[in-house]
Amino acid sequence: MLTLKDLRGTAVDALTLAQDAELLPRAGTDITATADKVTPILDEVRSRGVPALMDLAERFDGVRPESLRVPAEAMAQAAERLDPQIREALETSIARAREVHTAQLPAASVIAPGPDAKVTNRWVPMARVGLYVPGGQAVYPSSVVMNVVPAQVAGVQSLAIASPPQKEFGGWPHPTILAAAHLLGVDEVYAAGGAQAVGMFAYGARDEAGELACPPVSFITGPGNIFVATAKRAVQGVVGIDAEAGPTEIMVLADETAPANLVAADLISQAEHDELAAAVLVTPSEELARTVIDQVQHQAATTKHTERVRASLTGSQSAVLVVDDLDAAVAVANAYGAEHLEVMTGDDDAVAERITDAGAIFLGHYSPVSLGDYCAGSNHILPTGGAARYSSGLNVTAFMRSQQVVQYGREGLGLVSSQVRRLADEEGLPAHGDAVDARFG
């Protein structure tokens, strides 16, 4: 099922890997291909508002919601009917995520560069954000938690969730999504999915009477399909976005000490998300590689989503890579920049210290990616497609802006006035210097 690629004897330094894309398996998705389909959807939402969103829900989701915004009573009812064990699991996830994300809050600092001079570095939360929760092949209450908790910890006061309307639930989002939002204290949820939900957040949406049914937001977060990613790229600049999330991916970096059955189980756990999901093992042990391939074959035959898993693991984005040694495995991992990187070696801590590029790192036999998806306390909204080389997973600071407050007195300004004058004249901007000189008569 998984293809073995023997990279032994191949130079696997970062430069070689960057220049030879064939060495690393990667999902071949291109969101520019969907731009022609997404642009008219965004234009329709921007010009027609709520009526357009209703028409698009009927076209793409097969149901026309009674209203765009989910009534408070529907959310309360979903929470009341929630399975007690699911409620307990969600409450555990929320509590752990809140504890971990609270530790991310950045502290303000006050610096005095000189006498009578003060600069304050402070962090300010965004006023309003839109959080997208997908509703395609599965239901994702965990994505509600991962979107909402860091925004709440950051201090965002206005939170709106959008999730696709579901025909089987009368046009509302899945009741578990509604229940999760209710548990988190979010009462603004919209029955809108896909590119149209992104457009709603970016431009706002007015109803037929001209009333603003959904005010626009400043920032949009959350994973989604290729149409959501394309729409997020299209509205970037009108609003901020967290990332253009692609198919999920896992890389396991393991040596001969790793249990093959656990490696196989973890590869399959990510493959069940999507036919385009990437599952990659990199190891210096050929014996482990071949045993994992056998284990994957055996375990995949009995998993619930066998066909989806098979499509993922036989795709060009998934493979088992055999390399010369652990140094080469680390080089491959850094070049790949996995969304999720598991490390199972004889010295996980030492290997982790050498990892520079990964969305999140999971160490040892008892830290599977699925733990991070739900109850580790970490965030599962992470960069994909190699974006971990330059971006971070969703965190508290994503919902905040760094501001500097400058407060100089007469003495403080006077001490640097001549330097400002010289630099302003050097740049051909004498009025800048004049603005300083004017304060001294």
Helices and strands as residue ranges (DSSP letters): E 4-6, H 14-19, G 21-23, G 31-34, H 35-48, H 50-61, H 72-80, H 84-102, E 109-111, E 117-125, E 128-132, H 141-154, E 158-163, G 167-169, H 175-183, E 189-191, H 194-203, E 205-206, E 212-214, E 219-221, H 226-235, E 240-241, E 249-254, H 260-271, E 278-283, H 286-300, H 306-314, E 319-322, H 326-336, E 340-344, H 348-353, E 360-363, H 369-374, G 387-389, G 396-399, E 400-408, H 410-426, H 430-437, G 438-440
